[in-house]
Amino acid sequence: MFTKSLMDIDELSTYLKVTRRTIYSWLKGGKVPAIKLVGQWRFKKDKIDEWLESQVEVR
């Protein structure tokens, strides 16, 4: 059940509508919550949603 909530780079790219290159840049900068399993990055959807909410700027 835990693995069903995990996305890979391609799924996250589609979900956020950004390029894989952007995601790798965020990973390098430690900007996006991620888990590295067996040498592959994985992303929990609920953590990504929380991270997105924290990025919202109120003007």
Kinemage of the C-alpha trace (Angstrom):
@kinemage 1
@onewidth
@group {chain A} dominant
@subgroup {mainchain}
@vectorlist {calphas} color= white
{ca met a 1} P 0.000 0.000 0.000
{ca phe a 2} L 2.883 2.394 0.768
{ca thr a 3} L 4.367 1.976 -2.708
{ca lys a 4} L 1.106 2.990 -4.380
{ca ser a 5} L 1.497 6.482 -2.938
{ca leu a 6} L 5.023 6.803 -4.359
{ca met a 7} L 5.728 8.493 -7.680
{ca asp a 8} L 8.842 8.224 -9.803
{ca ile a 9} L 10.517 11.092 -11.673
{ca asp a 10} L 8.303 10.705 -14.754
{ca glu a 11} L 5.092 10.590 -12.731
{ca leu a 12} L 6.116 13.636 -10.694
{ca ser a 13} L 7.065 15.475 -13.868
{ca thr a 14} L 3.605 14.837 -15.284
{ca tyr a 15} L 1.889 15.659 -11.984
{ca leu a 16} L 3.659 19.018 -11.608
{ca lys a 17} L 3.818 19.771 -15.352
{ca val a 18} L 7.545 20.474 -15.224
{ca thr a 19} L 10.493 18.846 -16.976
{ca arg a 20} L 12.573 16.033 -15.542
{ca arg a 21} L 15.499 18.455 -15.653
{ca thr a 22} L 13.645 20.827 -13.308
{ca ile a 23} L 13.003 18.012 -10.843
{ca tyr a 24} L 16.663 16.961 -10.907
{ca ser a 25} L 17.621 20.592 -10.264
{ca trp a 26} L 15.263 20.711 -7.276
{ca leu a 27} L 16.708 17.436 -5.989
{ca lys a 28} L 20.251 18.762 -6.288
{ca gly a 29} L 19.249 21.860 -4.334
{ca gly a 30} L 17.320 19.870 -1.724
{ca lys a 31} L 14.164 21.802 -2.534
{ca val a 32} L 11.696 18.960 -3.070
{ca pro a 33} L 10.856 16.198 -0.547
{ca ala a 34} L 12.140 12.877 -1.872
{ca ile a 35} L 13.212 9.375 -0.903
{ca lys a 36} L 16.021 7.508 -2.630
{ca leu a 37} L 15.291 3.778 -2.833
{ca val a 38} L 17.794 1.430 -4.421
{ca gly a 39} L 19.382 4.327 -6.291
{ca gln a 40} L 16.093 5.695 -7.640
{ca trp a 41} L 14.227 8.780 -6.496
{ca arg a 42} L 10.672 8.381 -5.251
{ca phe a 43} L 8.179 10.999 -4.110
{ca lys a 44} L 5.227 10.645 -1.718
{ca lys a 45} L 2.214 12.420 -3.195
{ca asp a 46} L 1.014 13.751 0.163
{ca lys a 47} L 4.472 15.214 0.915
{ca ile a 48} L 4.607 16.805 -2.536
{ca asp a 49} L 1.162 18.343 -1.981
{ca glu a 50} L 2.278 19.730 1.409
{ca trp a 51} L 5.457 21.101 -0.178
{ca leu a 52} L 3.417 22.778 -2.926
{ca glu a 53} L 1.172 24.447 -0.355
{ca ser a 54} L 4.230 25.759 1.479
{ca gln a 55} L 5.502 27.335 -1.750
{ca val a 56} L 2.436 29.518 -2.261
{ca glu a 57} L 3.174 33.228 -1.980
{ca val a 58} L 0.473 35.533 -0.682
{ca arg a 59} L 0.610 39.015 -2.162
